[in-house]
């Protein structure tokens, strides 16, 4: 009996040691979990990136996942030359710099990030989605897909985040929630879960309407988008060939100029209306660290340099 008890004690010791080692090696949940979401994760059986997009530009997933928090910059933040700024660490949620970040403003197509999150929440990215007449009743920018054609939802999501097509936003919203109004309710519910308390959305495209957000709130949404593997892949495509239902090909180029000119920049979303001005949410990585910069209310001449100077400042490249 004493011998059996000794064997049982040794087995228990080995088992507990294995559990502790497994816990120590388990990946720590980054920023995306600290808003208190308790929903079951959506499992995507196939990446939404079209094969032609992967052949044009193969995203290095590991290089874009931050492994450590941003270091505190050793130099003062650059002076802003726009309406609002927010600089945030997507791993920790720490804000490195803000300027008018709580000011409510229209944010144009940058709110398509929230649209993309809601589409991913619904899942089933391999579903075929039919183009309906009401999907086309929006101003440019349009993909001009024909009524009656069907496309995989994941391919439409890629087109949305790369080319910022308003008709694609309408198609995804209708398919997800049945109507623009119902989809706006999903967007606002999603915003509350992400603690975007100064935001209200009424359409999936960001076209002018009685809606608003802030640089701080959009920085929160951008962190969730960055920590979503599907969206992180989509935003990192500078261009790809979209195959239409009739077999014709359209080259879709990213609206984010920085993505094509700076290899350490990895998306995220542009926006422009007369009411919002030029807007840009951008993200970049260096040495295992990542940063997201939200610029609102700039101009076409200044927006790219404005974003770059804050990206470089936060990553110690200035």
C-alpha positions in Angstrom: 0.0 0.0 0.0 2.8 2.3 0.9 4.4 1.5 -2.5 1.1 2.3 -4.4 0.7 5.6 -2.5 4.3 6.6 -3.5 3.5 5.9 -7.2 0.3 7.9 -7.0 2.1 10.9 -5.5 4.8 10.8 -8.3 2.1 10.7 -11.0 0.3 13.6 -9.4 3.5 15.6 -9.3 4.2 14.9 -13.0 0.7 15.9 -13.9 0.8 19.2 -12.0 4.2 20.0 -13.5 2.8 19.5 -17.0 -0.2 21.7 -16.3 2.0 24.5 -15.0 4.3 24.3 -18.0 1.2 24.4 -20.4 -0.1 27.4 -18.6 3.3 29.1 -18.8 3.5 28.5 -22.5 -0.1 29.5 -23.3 -0.4 32.7 -25.3 -1.6 35.7 -23.4 -4.8 37.2 -24.7 -4.0 40.7 -26.1 -6.1 43.9 -26.2 -9.1 42.4 -28.0 -10.5 40.7 -24.8 -10.4 43.6 -22.4 -13.7 45.1 -23.4 -15.6 42.3 -21.7 -16.9 40.4 -24.8 -18.1 37.0 -23.9 -19.3 35.8 -27.3 -18.1 32.5 -28.7 -15.4 33.0 -31.3 -16.5 32.8 -35.0 -14.5 30.1 -36.8 -13.6 30.8 -40.4 -13.0 27.7 -42.4 -11.3 29.6 -45.2 -9.4 32.8 -45.3 -11.3 35.6 -47.1 -8.3 36.8 -49.1 -8.7 35.9 -52.8 -6.0 33.7 -54.3 -5.1 36.5 -56.7 -4.5 38.8 -53.8 -2.2 36.4 -52.1 -0.2 36.0 -55.4 0.2 39.8 -55.6 1.2 40.3 -52.0 1.7 37.6 -49.5 1.1 39.1 -46.0 3.6 38.1 -43.3 1.2 37.5 -40.5 3.8 36.9 -37.8 5.6 40.1 -38.5 2.5 42.1 -37.9 1.4 40.6 -34.6 3.0 42.7 -31.8 5.0 40.6 -29.3 5.7 43.4 -26.9 4.3 46.8 -25.9 5.4 50.1 -27.4 8.2 51.8 -25.6 7.6 55.3 -24.3 8.9 57.7 -27.0 12.0 59.6 -25.9 11.0 62.8 -27.9 8.0 65.0 -27.6 5.0 64.2 -29.9 4.9 66.1 -33.2 2.6 69.1 -33.4 -0.7 68.3 -35.0 -1.8 69.8 -38.3 -5.3 68.4 -38.5 -8.5 68.4 -36.5 -7.9 65.4 -34.3 -5.3 62.7 -33.5 -5.1 59.5 -31.5 -2.0 57.3 -31.2 -2.6 53.9 -29.6 -0.8 50.7 -28.9 -3.0 47.8 -30.2 -1.4 45.3 -27.9 -2.1 47.1 -24.6 -4.6 49.8 -25.5 -2.3 52.5 -24.0 -2.7 55.9 -25.7 0.6 57.5 -26.4 -0.8 60.8 -27.7 -4.1 62.5 -28.3 -5.3 65.8 -29.7 -9.0 66.7 -29.7 -9.5 62.9 -29.5 -12.9 63.2 -27.8 -14.3 65.7 -30.3 -17.3 64.3 -32.1 -16.9 64.4 -35.9 -17.9 62.6 -39.0 -15.3 60.0 -39.9 -16.3 59.1 -43.4 -15.2 55.7 -44.7 -12.9 54.9 -41.7 -16.1 53.6 -40.1 -16.1 50.8 -42.5 -13.8 49.2 -40.0 -16.8 48.8 -37.7 -18.8 47.5 -40.7 -16.1 44.9 -41.2 -16.2 43.8 -37.6 -19.9 43.4 -37.7 -19.6 41.3 -40.9 -17.0 39.1 -39.3 -19.2 38.8 -36.2 -21.9 37.3 -38.4 -19.4 34.7 -39.8 -20.0 32.4 -42.8 -17.5 34.2 -45.0 -17.9 31.5 -47.6 -21.6 32.2 -48.2 -22.6 33.4 -51.7 -24.2 36.8 -51.6 -26.5 38.0 -54.4 -26.4 41.6 -55.5 -29.8 43.3 -55.2 -31.0 46.6 -56.8 -31.0 48.5 -53.5 -27.3 47.8 -53.1 -26.4 50.0 -56.0 -28.3 53.1 -54.8 -25.3 54.9 -53.3 -23.0 57.6 -54.7 -19.5 56.7 -55.8 -17.1 55.1 -54.9 -18.8 52.0 -56.4 -17.6 48.5 -57.5 -20.6 48.5 -60.0 -21.4 44.8 -59.5 -24.5 43.8 -61.5 -27.8 43.0 -60.0 -28.3 39.2 -59.8 -24.6 38.4 -59.7 -23.4 36.4 -56.6 -20.1 36.7 -54.8 -18.5 35.1 -51.8 -18.9 37.2 -48.7 -15.2 37.0 -47.9 -14.3 38.4 -51.3 -16.7 41.3 -50.8 -15.2 42.0 -47.4 -11.8 42.2 -49.1 -13.1 44.6 -51.7 -14.7 46.7 -49.0 -11.5 47.1 -47.0 -9.1 47.5 -50.0 -11.2 49.6 -52.5 -13.7 51.2 -50.0 -16.6 50.6 -52.3 -19.9 52.0 -51.0 -22.1 49.6 -52.9 -20.2 46.7 -51.4 -20.8 48.1 -48.0 -24.5 48.2 -48.7 -24.5 44.7 -50.0 -22.7 43.3 -46.9 -25.0 45.3 -44.6 -28.2 44.1 -46.2 -27.0 40.5 -46.3 -25.9 40.6 -42.6 -28.9 42.4 -41.1 -31.6 42.6 -43.7 -31.5 46.4 -44.1 -29.3 49.4 -43.6 -31.2 50.4 -40.5 -30.9 47.0 -38.9 -27.2 46.9 -39.7 -26.7 50.3 -38.1 -28.1 48.9 -34.9 -25.5 46.1 -35.1 -22.8 48.8 -35.6 -23.9 50.8 -32.6 -24.2 47.7 -30.4 -20.7 46.7 -31.5 -19.5 50.2 -30.7 -20.9 50.0 -27.2 -19.1 46.6 -26.6 -15.9 48.3 -27.7 -16.5 51.2 -25.3 -17.0 53.7 -28.1 -19.3 55.9 -26.0 -19.0 58.9 -28.3 -20.1 57.2 -31.5 -23.3 56.8 -33.4 -23.6 55.3 -36.8 -26.5 55.2 -39.3 -25.0 53.6 -42.4 -22.2 51.1 -43.2 -20.4 53.3 -45.7 -19.6 56.5 -43.8 -21.4 58.7 -46.4 -22.7 62.0 -44.9 -25.6 61.5 -42.4 -26.5 62.3 -38.8 -23.7 60.2 -37.5 -20.4 60.8 -35.7 -17.4 59.3 -33.9 -14.2 60.5 -32.4 -10.5 59.9 -32.9 -10.3 58.0 -29.6 -13.3 55.8 -30.4 -12.0 55.0 -33.9 -8.7 54.1 -32.3 -10.5 51.5 -30.1 -12.3 50.1 -33.2 -9.0 49.9 -35.0 -7.4 47.9 -32.2 -10.2 45.4 -32.4 -9.9 45.2 -36.2 -6.1 44.8 -35.9 -6.5 42.0 -33.5 -9.0 40.2 -35.9 -6.9 37.9 -38.1 -9.3 38.1 -41.0 -9.4 41.9 -41.1 -5.7 42.2 -40.4 -5.0 40.1 -43.6 -7.5 42.1 -45.6 -6.1 45.5 -44.8 -2.6 44.5 -45.8 -3.3 44.0 -49.5 -2.0 46.9 -51.7 -3.7 45.5 -54.8 -5.3 42.4 -56.2 -7.4 41.1 -59.1 -11.1 40.8 -58.4 -12.7 38.2 -60.6 -16.3 39.3 -61.6 -19.1 36.8 -62.1 -18.8 37.2 -65.9 -15.1 36.2 -65.8 -13.8 39.7 -66.3 -11.1 41.1 -64.0 -10.9 44.3 -62.2 -7.7 45.4 -60.5 -8.6 46.7 -57.0 -6.0 49.0 -55.5 -5.8 50.1 -51.9 -6.9 53.6 -51.2 -4.1 53.8 -48.6 -1.0 55.2 -50.3 1.3 54.5 -47.4 0.6 50.8 -47.7 2.2 50.8 -51.2 5.2 53.0 -50.4 6.3 51.9 -46.9 6.7 48.1 -46.3 6.4 48.5 -42.5 2.9 50.1 -42.8 0.1 47.5 -42.9 -3.1 49.3 -43.7 -5.7 50.3 -42.2 -8.5 52.5 -43.7 -8.9 55.8 -45.5 -11.9 58.1 -45.6 -13.1 61.4 -47.1 -16.2 63.5 -47.3 -16.6 67.3 -47.4 -18.0 67.1 -43.8 -15.3 64.8 -42.4 -12.3 66.1 -44.4 -9.5 63.7 -45.2 -9.2 60.9 -42.6 -6.8 58.0 -42.2 -6.3 55.2 -39.8 -2.9 53.6 -40.3 -0.9 51.0 -38.5 2.8 50.1 -38.6 5.2 47.6 -36.9 8.9 47.6 -36.0 10.9 45.2 -33.9 7.9 43.3 -32.5 6.0 46.5 -31.6 2.9 47.9 -33.4 1.1 51.3 -33.4 -2.2 52.6 -34.7 -2.6 56.3 -35.7 -6.0 57.9 -36.3 -5.9 61.2 -38.2 -9.3 63.1 -38.7 -10.0 66.3 -40.5 -6.9 66.7 -42.6 -6.4 67.6 -46.2 -5.3 65.5 -49.2 -2.0 67.3 -49.3 -1.2 66.8 -45.6 -2.8 63.5 -44.5 -0.1 61.1 -45.6 2.8 63.1 -44.0 0.7 63.7 -40.9 0.1 60.0 -40.4 3.7 59.1 -41.1 5.2 61.5 -38.6 3.1 60.0 -35.8 3.8 56.4 -36.9 7.6 57.1 -36.9 7.5 59.0 -33.7 5.7 56.1 -31.8 8.0 53.4 -33.3 11.2 55.4 -32.6 11.9 56.0 -36.3 11.7 59.8 -36.2 
